[in-house]
Amino acid sequence: MNNIKKGAIGVLAAGLAFGVSMYSTKETQTVFTYYKTNMDYPSPTDPRGYEYYSGDRCEAGGTLCTANWELGSNPAPSNDGDPLPTTGVTFQSNSVTSGHFE
């Protein structure tokens, strides 16, 4: 019976530790929406021509306004107009919003 109690306490302690770590771990965002500002590079999967903007700048019409990109180990954008890094980024499929950049 003593082993059962020890086992139950161990399972309880492990559950509590997992629960606490789940709520105390800071999740960082690595996928961001970038606006296609230069249509010299019209492919949605071409990182050239994309810039970050924190607000909605997508207007109706046109063919490509935004796409989501996984930044990998690149730093998160901090200023409007920050260009999308050309290396170490991954295009997120089915994330294109049609329209044109304001």
C-alpha positions, 0 to 999 in steps of 0.5 A: 500500500505504501508504494501505491501512495508514493506512486499516486503522490508522484503522479500528482506532483508531475501533473502539478508541475506540468500544469504550472509550466504550461501556464508560465511558459511564454509563447512567442509569435513567429508567424506574421502577416506581411504586405506585398508592397513591390509587385516587381516580385509578384509571386506570393511565395517570393519574400522580396517585396514584402513589408510588415505593417501593424495595421490593416493596409489592404484595399479591395482590388488587385491580386495580392495584398498580404501573406503570412510568413514563419520567421524562423530564427529571424527577429520579430518585426518592430517597425512599420515598413520593416522588410521581410527577411529574404532567408530563413522564412517560410511562406504559410500556404493558404494565407494569401489575402487578395487586394492591393497595398494601400 
